[in-house]
Amino acid sequence: MVKYDQIKGVREAWCAMPKHGKQILAEALELPPVERAELVENLLTSFEFQSREKIDALWAEEAEDRIDAFERGEMTAIPAEDVFAEIEKNRP
């Protein structure tokens, strides 16, 4: 489980955050790593960036390149659950 004060910079933001926001953050930090990552992605995509279309196109191109490399046997895949489990294992 991740605590808000274990994350750099969160302690200062926590003090200024409204009570409702603190509750949401506390609940979000209770989520498993994969679900927290999905939540972050959804929050970030809720912002409107002027160059969002260009960024999306570049990420789509990168994803296609990686899929092609995987299909050619040039790279292997690691399940996301394994990656997040390793991150949690190495967390201080």
Residue, then its C-alpha position, 0 to 999 in steps of 0.5 A: m500500500v502506498k501512503y501519500d507521504q511516501i510520494k515526493g511532493v505530495r505532502e505539500a499538496w496534501c496540506a492545500m488540498p480540500k477535504h474531498g480531494k484528500q479522500i479521493l487521493a487516499e482511496a486512489l492510493e489504495l488501488p493496485p498499481v495497474e488500476r492506479a496507472e489506469l486512473v492516472e491515464n484517465l485523469l491526464t487524458s481529461f486535460e485538453f492539450q493543444s498538441r494532443e492530436k500530434i502527441d496521440a499520433l506519435w504514440a500510435e506510431e510508437a505503439e505500431d513500431r513496438i508491435d511490429a518489433f514484437e511480431r518480428g521477434e526483436m523484443t519480448a513482452i512482460p505482463a503488466e502485472d509482473v512489471f507492477a509487482e516488481i515495482e512494488k517489491n522494490r519500493p522503499 
